[in-house]
Amino acid sequence: MSLKNLNPDEQTVEICLEAVKRDGRTLKYIKNQTLEICREAVKNDSVAKNYIRDSKLSFI
């Protein structure tokens, strides 16, 4: 399942966490980027930091 094909309403925290654990760069398709999701994405792939939209989370 690809996140870019999911409605934002279907992007649960659990689905998004699992996606970024597999590929951190999928963060770019996540509409509701929580601190937990962003941390996990960057932990998986440091390039994911480029996809963090909220400047309050950019300290990760």
C-alpha positions in Angstrom: 0.0 0.0 0.0 1.3 3.4 -1.0 0.7 6.4 1.2 0.5 8.8 -1.7 -2.6 6.9 -2.9 -4.4 7.1 0.5 -6.8 9.7 1.5 -5.5 11.9 4.3 -8.4 10.5 6.4 -7.1 6.9 5.9 -3.6 7.8 7.1 -3.7 6.6 10.6 -0.8 7.1 12.9 -0.2 3.3 12.9 -0.2 3.1 9.1 2.1 6.1 8.8 4.6 4.8 11.5 4.8 1.5 9.8 5.4 3.2 6.4 8.3 5.4 7.7 9.8 2.4 9.5 10.1 0.7 6.1 11.1 3.9 4.2 11.7 7.2 5.9 11.2 9.1 2.7 7.5 8.3 2.7 7.2 11.1 5.2 6.7 13.4 2.2 3.3 11.8 1.6 2.0 12.0 5.2 -0.4 14.8 5.7 -0.4 14.8 9.6 3.2 14.7 10.5 3.4 14.1 14.2 6.6 14.3 16.2 6.7 10.5 16.6 6.3 9.9 12.9 9.0 12.5 12.0 11.4 11.0 14.5 10.9 7.5 13.2 11.3 8.7 9.6 14.6 10.5 10.3 15.8 7.5 12.3 15.2 5.3 9.3 16.6 7.8 6.7 18.2 11.1 7.5 17.1 12.5 4.2 13.6 12.4 5.5 14.4 15.5 7.5 14.0 17.4 4.2 10.3 16.4 4.1 9.3 17.8 7.5 6.8 20.5 6.8 6.3 22.0 10.3 9.1 24.3 11.3 8.4 23.4 14.9 9.5 19.9 14.2 12.6 20.7 12.2 14.9 20.4 15.2 14.8 16.6 14.8 
